[in-house]
Amino acid sequence: MDFTFTEEQRAAVEAARAVFSDVAPDRAPSPALTPGAVAEDIDRQLWHELARTDLLGLTLSPDHGGAGLDPIALCLVLRESAKVLARVPLLESCAVAMAIERYGDRALAAELLPRAGRGELILTVGANGRSGHDPAELAVTARPYGDGDGDGDGSGSGGNSGADEETGRQTGGPAGGSGWVLDGVQSAVPWAQVADRIAVPAHTAGGRPVLALVPRTRDGITLADQVSTSGERLAEVRLDAVRVEARELIDAAGCWDWLRSLLTTGTCALALGLGERVLAMTAEYTGKREQFGFPVATFQAVAVQAADRYIDLRAMEATLWQAAWRISTDAGGPLPAAGDVAVAKIWASDGVRRVVQTAQHLHGGFGADTDYPLHRYHAWAKQIELSLGPAAAHEEALGDLLAAHPLG
C-alpha cells in the first residue's frame, strides 16, 4: 500500500495549520483550576474560522458544498487540531455528516449537510452508551410508532421552545406521522447542550443497530451536565419516549459500525497530534534545561526515554493510517477493517499515555506548573485514553477476530 498523501490532502493540512496557528492552548481556563467545565460553549471563533476556510465541509461531496475528500483527510486535520487542543466538535460533526451522506435519507442530507459544512449546524453523537463499557447501541431501544405507545400522538409544541427550567427536559418535536420511538440513556455526549442534532445509536426489538438523528429540542430529551477529564462539557442524554420521523432514523446495514470505526480512528488521530506536540515541547525544554553545565537532552537516560516515545508515535502513526485507509477505501484484507481499528486503538491508548507520562517526568516539577500548558495536554491525553478504552480490551477483540478469521 502507498501512504503518500494526495495533493488535496496535503492542501487540507496546510489550510488547517494556517487556521490553528492562531489558536493558543490556554484560550480557555485551566481544567486544573476550574471545578466544573472550563467553558459553557465551544470555541465559536475557531468554529467560524474552520467554516470560513471550508474545513468543516472537507469530507462532504460537492453536491452539498464540500470538497469531497475522505476520512484520511479528516484525520490529517484532526491531527493538527489536537496540537493546539482545539475546543470544537470537529470529529463528531464531520463524522456524523459523513454517515448521513453515506447512509441517510437523501432529502434529510440535502437539508442538513450544506448547513453543517457552513458551520450553521452542529452535529454530535452518543458513542459511549450508558457506562462506556457496553456497545452504545444497546443503551437505547427503538420501536415503531404504535408499539406500546398508547393513544397519544406524541406531538410537541411544534417549535424549538428550549428546556424546562425545573426538569431540564427539552421541548418541541414532530406532530404525529410515521416513525420510531426511542428510550434509553447515552452518557458523556460531547457538547450535546450546543448541538443542533444528536446522533443516537439504538437497537430494534430484533437486535438490529440503527442510528437516529434527534434534534436536541425534541420532546422527551433530558440533558444532565457532565464534565470530561479535560474540563470539557459533556452531557448525559436521557430519552423518554422520544419520537423521530422515519427519515431521521438510519437503518442501513453497517451504518453504526462504520460511524463507530470512523469516530475511533479520528480519536486515534487526536492522540497522535497531541503526542507529537508534547514530544516537541519536551525536546525544546530538555534542550534548554541545563544540569552540571550541559543540556539535559544530552544525557543518555533522557535521550533513550525520548527515543522510546518517538517510536511510540511512529507506531501510532502507521497503525492510524492503516485503519483510516481501510475505512476510506473499503479495501478488503485478511481481517475485517475492525481488526485494523483495534490495532490503532491499542497503540493510541497506550502510546499517548506513555508520551505524556515521559514528558511530565522529563519536565520535572515544571510540568505541573499551571502557567505552563503541559498539564492541559496531560488532561486531554487522559481523556483520549479513557475514550479509547484499555489496550487489553482491544487486544481481546483482536484475538476474537483472529479466531474467527484464521490467517493463512
Salt bridges, closest charged atoms under 4 A:
GLU14 OE2 - ARG17 NH1 3.40
GLU40 OE1 - ARG233 NH1 3.38
ASP41 OD2 - ARG44 NE 2.86
ASP43 OD2 - ARG27 NH1 2.72
GLU49 OE2 - ARG52 NH2 2.47
GLU80 OE1 - ARG17 NE 3.41
GLU80 OE2 - LYS83 NZ 3.33
GLU101 OE2 - HIS64 NE2 3.89
GLU111 OE1 - ARG247 NH2 2.89
GLU120 OE2 - ARG118 NE 2.94
GLU137 OE1 - ARG260 NH1 3.35
ASP149 OD1 - ARG143 NH2 2.56
ASP183 OD2 - ARG143 NH1 2.53
ASP225 OD1 - ARG233 NH2 3.39
GLU232 OE1 - ARG87 NE 3.07
GLU236 OE1 - ARG238 NH2 3.57
ASP240 OD2 - ARG169 NH2 3.78
GLU245 OE1 - ARG247 NE 3.33
GLU248 OE2 - ARG197 NH1 3.00
GLU248 OE2 - ARG218 NH2 3.11
ASP251 OD2 - ARG208 NH1 3.78
ASP257 OD1 - ARG260 NH2 2.45
GLU276 OE2 - ARG79 NH2 2.56
GLU276 OE1 - LYS83 NZ 3.84
GLU276 OE2 - ARG314 NH2 3.01
GLU284 OE2 - LYS288 NZ 3.44
ASP312 OD2 - ARG309 NE 2.88
ASP312 OD2 - ARG354 NE 2.91
GLU317 OE2 - ARG79 NH2 3.22
GLU317 OE1 - ARG314 NE 2.88
ASP330 OD2 - ARG102 NH2 2.84
ASP340 OD2 - ARG326 NH1 2.46
ASP350 OD1 - ARG353 NH2 2.95
ASP350 OD2 - ARG354 NH1 3.99
GLU385 OE2 - ARG353 NE 3.37
GLU385 OE1 - LYS382 NZ 2.87
